Amino acid sequence: MSMSKAVTLVGTKNIPVRRMDFEFDDAIPTYWFADNPVMTMVMTGLSCTFPEGERMFIRSVRHYQNQITDPVLQKEVRAFIGQEANHGKEHDTFNAFMAKKGLPIYSIMDFVKKGIARQEQLLSARHMLAKTCALEHFTAMFAERILESPELLDSMDERLRALWLWHAIEESEHKSVAFDVYQNQEGSYWVRVSEMALTTVIFSFFTGLHTFTLLRASGELGNVNALRKGADTLWGTKGFLKGMLPRYLAYYRRDFHPAQLDSTVLRADGLTRLDTILKHISLYNAAVITTTPS
């Protein structure tokens, strides 16, 4: 695994665009998350959705880009696009690595691509932007749960921690951008919350479906101990999803804004851990991550 380091002028002080260049050793085990098939396939299934999902986010926000007159929001939109483009690129690399394990990664990615294309044909730009806001809320919730739970990262193979921590930090950094574009250009409360309700059902169903597909392909559907351990990690008394419901429901408030949950300290701690991880596995090109704001 290697990392090339550069920050383009599209970045801002709070939303820097970090150019990563991950490579994944084929020796990394298939079950790289706590040696558990369920947790590994949940995360891998999500990764299958990221490249085309990130591109959809970019298209939905870019549709309004020329109509935005606020110079600060204009810069944030460019930074958002830069970060999301890099997320798609790096998860393409990760997905290719997992495909070498004999998993049906590309069939899932193709399914996702066709599904998004169909939605873009059927839904208006307003609804696609509202859907982006909803999915950005999910990714921010998951990202900040990772940032506040270092033990989750500690249970991943060390060679993959940097990818997921980097992605989590940047999702938290730009969590308000799509929402601000929506409020600036559309603003309908009912479209926003109704799209969240619909997206919740779709997102939950297909996350489960992709996980099931990957577990079946890996021959682990009958591994009761692994299934039990994975379920406990997700839904147990100290599980990943524990306590997340209030964060989710906050989205339905009329006065909701992603920045109401200040995650500055979480991100700073995450960047410190990322710096340590990258140094430890020799991913730097002789320097720590630096950012150059526009």
PyMOL commands that set and color helices and strands:
alter all, ss='L'
color gray80, all
select helices_A, chain A and resi 37-62+65-67+71-99+105-122+125-147+150-154+158-173+177-185+189-218+224-235+245-250+258-260+264-280
alter helices_A, ss='H'
color red, helices_A
deselect
rebuild
show_as cartoon
